[in-house]
Amino acid sequence: MRRTLVLTAIGLLAASPAMAGHDTMKKKGEKPAASPGWVIVEEDYFYPLRFEADEVFHDAQMHFRRGEEKAAANEITRAASWLNFAASHGYPETQKDLKAAATELTSLAKDLRAGNLVAASRIDSVLARSAHALATWHYFMAQQSLAKDEMTFAAQDLQAASVYLQSAAKSAHLEYGAGAVAMFEDVDRDGRAVDEGVTIEPNRVQSHLDAIKAELNKLSATLKKDAA
């Protein structure tokens, strides 16, 4: 089922040509009054961009390691825009962490632009928490799509959740075991399959939802322990 959604163009559209997501603030297809920064797009156009933030996280780390602080700050600012977008289209379970991560990213970018000393460990920990927050957001989106019997969207969001889980673990210098890696590969195959029109069974989606949730909880506990 194709759905029409509303998206704020501020920040994200400056970095990407098109973007959309689930809208919880307005009825589907309803354009906010006097808001020239809003665009109406089909949800289909969001999903090819669902890994964009992961690329931004990677580029930010690469620029920082090369001593390109201002370039890193620009990427981190883009990342904050993605977190703010997710928070504005999020769920009660995800908004707090998304907003907190966006605030951390904004502060980090400010310090980099000012030439303040920034430890690599700080960047790693902030990006890890940001990626985990996005993984959680995509998990809840997948859960919602499954409840609506929208298997394509569910599989695509699960694929994104797995990508951000792996990104978070990499930033935190953690490694997944063979079982988790195999699960991520299955989720990725399903995400690619639905892009080609293949139908995924609800039971398989539910199984992957359960597995992703377990990994989210494990990583959350580890990140909180490391931050203590």
C-alpha positions as CSV (number, residue, x, y, z in Angstrom):
1,M,0.0,0.0,0.0
2,R,1.5,3.3,-1.1
3,R,1.2,6.1,1.5
4,T,1.5,9.8,1.1
5,L,3.4,11.6,3.9
6,V,4.5,15.0,5.0
7,L,8.1,16.0,5.7
8,T,9.8,19.2,6.9
9,A,12.4,20.2,4.4
10,I,14.6,22.1,6.8
11,G,18.1,20.7,7.3
12,L,17.6,17.3,5.7
13,L,16.6,18.4,2.3
14,A,19.6,20.7,2.2
15,A,21.7,17.6,2.3
16,S,19.5,15.1,0.4
17,P,17.3,15.6,-2.8
18,A,14.3,13.8,-1.3
19,M,13.2,12.4,2.0
20,A,10.1,11.2,3.8
21,G,8.9,9.2,6.8
22,H,6.0,8.2,8.9
23,D,4.1,11.4,10.0
24,T,2.4,11.4,13.4
25,M,1.6,15.1,13.5
26,K,-0.8,15.5,10.6
27,K,-3.3,13.4,8.8
28,K,-1.9,11.6,5.8
29,G,-1.7,14.0,2.8
30,E,-2.6,17.0,4.9
31,K,-0.2,19.9,4.3
32,P,0.4,22.2,7.3
33,A,-0.9,25.7,6.9
34,A,1.7,28.4,5.9
35,S,4.7,26.1,5.9
36,P,6.7,26.6,2.7
37,G,9.4,24.2,4.1
38,W,7.1,21.2,3.9
39,V,6.8,18.9,0.9
40,I,4.4,16.1,0.1
41,V,6.1,12.9,-1.1
42,E,5.3,9.3,-1.5
43,E,6.8,7.1,1.3
44,D,8.4,4.9,-1.4
45,Y,11.0,7.7,-1.8
46,F,12.1,7.5,1.9
47,Y,13.3,4.0,1.9
48,P,16.2,4.3,-0.6
49,L,17.5,7.0,1.8
50,R,17.1,4.9,5.0
51,F,20.9,4.3,5.2
52,E,21.9,7.9,4.6
53,A,22.6,8.6,8.3
54,D,25.0,5.6,8.5
55,E,27.0,7.1,5.6
56,V,27.1,10.4,7.4
57,F,28.3,8.8,10.6
58,H,31.1,7.1,8.7
59,D,32.1,10.2,6.8
60,A,32.2,12.2,10.1
61,Q,34.7,9.7,11.6
62,M,36.8,9.6,8.5
63,H,37.1,13.4,8.4
64,F,38.0,13.5,12.1
65,R,40.7,10.9,11.7
66,R,42.2,12.9,8.9
67,G,42.3,16.0,11.0
68,E,39.5,17.7,9.0
69,E,37.6,19.0,12.0
70,K,35.3,21.4,10.2
71,A,34.4,18.8,7.6
72,A,33.6,16.4,10.4
73,A,31.5,19.1,12.1
74,N,29.5,19.5,8.9
75,E,28.7,15.8,8.7
76,I,27.9,15.7,12.4
77,T,25.4,18.5,11.9
78,R,23.8,16.5,9.1
79,A,23.6,13.6,11.5
80,A,21.8,15.8,14.1
81,S,19.3,16.7,11.4
82,W,18.5,13.1,10.9
83,L,18.1,12.5,14.6
84,N,15.8,15.5,14.9
85,F,13.8,14.3,12.0
86,A,13.3,10.9,13.5
87,A,12.4,12.4,16.9
88,S,9.7,14.5,15.2
89,H,8.3,11.4,13.5
90,G,8.9,9.1,16.5
91,Y,7.3,7.3,19.3
92,P,7.3,7.9,23.0
93,E,9.7,5.1,23.4
94,T,12.3,6.7,21.1
95,Q,11.9,10.5,21.3
96,K,13.9,11.0,24.5
97,D,17.0,9.1,23.2
98,L,16.7,10.7,19.7
99,K,16.6,14.2,21.1
100,A,19.4,13.6,23.5
101,A,21.6,12.2,20.8
102,A,20.8,15.1,18.5
103,T,21.8,17.5,21.3
104,E,25.1,15.7,21.8
105,L,25.8,15.8,18.1
106,T,25.1,19.5,17.9
107,S,27.4,20.2,20.9
108,L,30.1,18.0,19.4
109,A,29.9,19.9,16.0
110,K,30.1,23.2,17.8
111,D,33.3,22.2,19.7
112,L,34.9,21.0,16.5
113,R,34.1,24.2,14.6
114,A,35.5,26.3,17.5
115,G,38.7,24.3,17.4
116,N,38.3,22.9,20.9
117,L,40.1,19.7,21.8
118,V,37.8,16.8,21.1
119,A,38.8,13.2,22.0
120,A,38.2,10.4,19.5
121,S,36.5,8.5,22.3
122,R,33.9,11.2,22.6
123,I,33.1,11.1,18.9
124,D,32.9,7.3,19.0
125,S,30.6,7.2,22.0
126,V,28.3,10.0,20.7
127,L,28.0,8.3,17.3
128,A,27.4,4.9,18.9
129,R,24.5,6.3,20.9
130,S,23.1,8.1,17.9
131,A,23.2,5.0,15.7
132,H,21.5,3.0,18.5
133,A,18.8,5.6,18.8
134,L,18.1,5.4,15.0
135,A,18.1,1.6,15.2
136,T,15.5,1.7,17.9
137,W,13.4,4.1,15.9
138,H,13.5,1.8,12.8
139,Y,12.6,-1.1,15.0
140,F,9.4,0.6,16.2
141,M,8.6,1.6,12.7
142,A,8.9,-2.0,11.6
143,Q,6.8,-3.1,14.5
144,Q,4.1,-0.7,13.4
145,S,4.2,-1.8,9.8
146,L,3.9,-5.4,10.8
147,A,0.8,-4.6,12.9
148,K,-0.7,-3.0,9.7
149,D,0.3,-6.0,7.6
150,E,2.7,-3.9,5.6
151,M,5.5,-6.4,5.2
152,T,7.5,-4.4,2.7
153,F,7.9,-1.4,5.0
154,A,8.5,-3.7,8.0
155,A,11.3,-5.6,6.2
156,Q,12.9,-2.3,5.0
157,D,12.9,-0.8,8.5
158,L,14.3,-4.0,10.0
159,Q,17.1,-3.8,7.5
160,A,17.8,-0.3,8.5
161,A,17.7,-1.2,12.2
162,S,20.3,-3.9,11.7
163,V,22.5,-1.5,9.8
164,Y,22.4,1.1,12.6
165,L,22.9,-1.6,15.2
166,Q,26.1,-2.7,13.5
167,S,27.2,0.9,13.1
168,A,26.7,1.6,16.8
169,A,28.7,-1.5,17.7
170,K,31.5,-0.5,15.4
171,S,31.7,3.0,16.9
172,A,31.7,1.5,20.3
173,H,34.5,-0.9,19.3
174,L,32.3,-4.0,19.9
175,E,31.9,-7.1,17.8
176,Y,28.8,-9.3,17.3
177,G,28.9,-13.0,17.6
178,A,28.3,-15.4,14.7
179,G,24.6,-15.8,15.6
180,A,23.9,-12.1,15.5
181,V,25.9,-11.7,12.3
182,A,23.9,-14.5,10.6
183,M,20.7,-12.8,11.7
184,F,21.8,-9.4,10.3
185,E,22.5,-11.1,7.0
186,D,19.1,-12.7,6.9
187,V,17.5,-9.3,7.7
188,D,19.5,-7.7,5.0
189,R,18.5,-10.3,2.4
190,D,14.8,-9.7,3.3
191,G,15.3,-6.0,2.9
192,R,16.8,-6.5,-0.5
193,A,14.2,-9.0,-1.5
194,V,11.2,-6.7,-0.8
195,D,12.9,-4.0,-2.9
196,E,12.6,-6.4,-5.8
197,G,9.0,-7.2,-5.1
198,V,9.4,-10.4,-3.1
199,T,6.8,-11.0,-0.3
200,I,8.1,-11.8,3.2
201,E,5.9,-13.9,5.5
202,P,4.7,-12.2,8.7
203,N,6.1,-14.9,10.9
204,R,9.6,-14.3,9.5
205,V,9.3,-10.6,10.1
206,Q,8.2,-11.2,13.7
207,S,11.1,-13.5,14.3
208,H,13.5,-10.9,13.0
209,L,11.7,-8.2,15.1
210,D,12.3,-10.3,18.2
211,A,16.0,-10.8,17.4
212,I,16.6,-7.2,16.7
213,K,14.9,-6.2,19.9
214,A,17.2,-8.5,21.9
215,E,20.3,-7.0,20.3
216,L,19.0,-3.5,20.9
217,N,18.5,-4.3,24.6
218,K,22.0,-5.9,24.9
219,L,23.8,-3.0,23.2
220,S,21.8,-0.4,25.2
221,A,23.0,-2.0,28.4
222,T,26.6,-2.1,27.2
223,L,26.5,1.6,26.1
224,K,25.0,2.7,29.4
225,K,27.6,0.7,31.3
226,D,30.5,2.2,29.3
227,A,29.0,5.7,29.8
228,A,28.8,5.3,33.6
